[in-house]
Amino acid sequence: MKVLHCITGLSGDGAQRMLLRLTGVLQQRGFSQVVVNLGSPGPLVERFEREGICVESLKMTSGIGNAAASLGRLRRIIEEHSPDILQGWMYHANVLLLGSQVFSQRRSPVVWNIRRGLDDYRELGSMTRLLIRASSYLSGQPSAIIYCSPDSRRQHENLGFKSTRGLMIENGFEVERFKPSIKVRQQFRASLGIHDDDVVVGIVGRFNIAKGHRYLFEALELVAQEEPRVKLVCVGRGMLRTTSELHRMIEKNGLESRVELLGERGSPEEIYPGLDIYCSSSIGEGFPNAIAEAMSCGVPCVVTDTGASRELVDGVGYVVPTRSSSELAGALVAMVRKKVTERQSLGELSRQRILERFSLDTIAGRYEKIYRRVSGVAQGRGLYGSEMS
């Protein structure tokens, strides 16, 4: 079976890394795949190609003329590769794949993938909101719509997305890559001059309003008043002192000596084991990769209640409301004050949850099942049953 994946970019964000992981496992299962990148070639292109997966980058920009040209190129790529399934990743790619099938001689089944929740809908740009509304109108056309969390599915279906097309598949993770390591922990902390009695809180993710960094810095100021041992490590695109807005936030909350900004790193598995606590302060998420990766490394988490964060952490960490610096601070203080052995125990339970429910092989198997069923619909067999909902 051949699958053509279409995605908005390959800069290395969460959905893009999930696609990289998924295609690798599906290839081992005998799938032939091609990836169409709507944007310019990004850092992940080389990694796909090392796995033997062809990547076509359309370098699409804004404007009706450019969109029409990109649609034409996409149609030619589809005709060249003759895929059995067209898999979209995120709104632009989802809609463009539907457009590619208009007047097409070969009409392959289209599957959408929705990779975010709508907690931050009001903060989104007007064009993005318009695209989501248009997607809602068109949502009866794809053969299936995959959501990465129950909240995401509920929010989109409340907005008008067809419930008869919806099903849910969480992200999957490389549990042998992301694992606890005393050696990695010692090396990471030594590289930053972190003392053994310091309590290190970490956050991994690009600097973006959806990640709620404002609330994290406000919370950390409150935490530092009670627990001076605390330090914060920030990793991700834009997490640098040269990012003026970020620098102002740190100064405003008096955290200059407590925050390490490491920018974007290509090997997060060399960071998580060095943390004592992982914190997600997001106001909008789908299925947060970084939380699950930290859990897989045995790090207990304090997270805000958005997307699949509660599903991941509830019972093995702390979940607090979004946009509340005081409640986030309270949960961080409670986690800091736990004995080291207590945090380690929570970390072990966290890793066990990832092993049992979110291993990459398990999740890839669910994608394979959907692709084979969708392909069966094209041959006259049914798709939707209770196990797929």
Steps between C-alpha positions, in 0.01 A plus 500: 500500500622851416419807712562861399531723805449875454614734779529877540874506582799298623668740741491248784180578693306231685269380222790489255710288735203269550478459123871414487458233768186358340639473148805318631292229665251474212793453263618207713147360466529503120331831415632712213483871587566846364482828696386825340622802697299814420777725629869539428739214583547491878731323745301175489526447124843338526378265773210381283732446207745304718211263568449460125180707491462739207419862595357753252508863624257739327636822659146629522447864603189712553298625204232352277734462201760312702235278658366408156849419372572288810172315452600423143838367612334292772267342243794411276686341794190295586468385139869407492495293821144358473448462878228283650442746786541878526578598861482869594675647803346825632242732347677640191617159384163339573311749286758499221478122470124524454554762232746274321225244448265733313491396133769240573495183293630302798305571818683354798336499846594810703566478875533816708717537809408773751803572715381763750224595737298821493553630855683797351256555210450868583876564489535353151536730199190583297620300197562191713153526652355536150688189387366303798146610414552401136635163616186453709286559190705249297534240775248261348730443203802312647464129566614547860616775735766401752522705821793473740299554820139464624485875574609586147230278353230642726599861431509456123175309487336771712617740229326294232754238391316181399484262794437206265851543361684541830725255676787535744864392493750637751866557420752220540852521643840335466524361851850360446626841388326693777596321821651580841880527510717591797793563266303741279363672811847561641643620168216744436506653846880527500489681163282772657678513837191376684560385857370170636261676739351726230149404385482538123168568329502467122279599209556394139318682221522799269440852628137552409193646670335157505776366728404740780855605593362817659317292761801279562730795572241661727463167682875454533534840667254381766674162533843662546373698799434172684752265338827677407650171377288510183646562154323498163641360174322609178562317172350569159494726200519864608597414859800734497593823678505669160121448483400841630148415620628195687783701657250762622287230666801364686611844616149600604480202736856537633614163370825586321711279728252211505431438131719318248397559137644229276323567171412219263669165564495199270529235773243562775569152639826650627307764697199338666694263731679804646173653621336449838159625384351561158251787469257582221327839534315483167166670441435290189622151406407196297707208620814647661804299391734660751293393800493137385873505416582632847277234657671231294830625649358456850442869576188595705290777348300809592271596211207719407168342409495530122491246218611154610711630791258377765468161331878465515576630848194459722585270791878509451554878515312827547245654261390862551271739310643698209585871536541480880850593615406453866370144459795408281732638769320304770538172312868568429568576866323178602711299255824670606429424866457129440785277604732395219378143538138615465575685176690196374200280575271732304753496217498120490119497486512760224731290285286192559195686369682588177624142459152355546290745298710713265779289351569586137440147377151491654401835349640412156290185505187710545592719202557188291160367599329822393686516169403145415138563593485826304647318203230238550230769475634588155444134413148496641555385859393689814721724714326620810449273795510549875868408519588788268308774681 
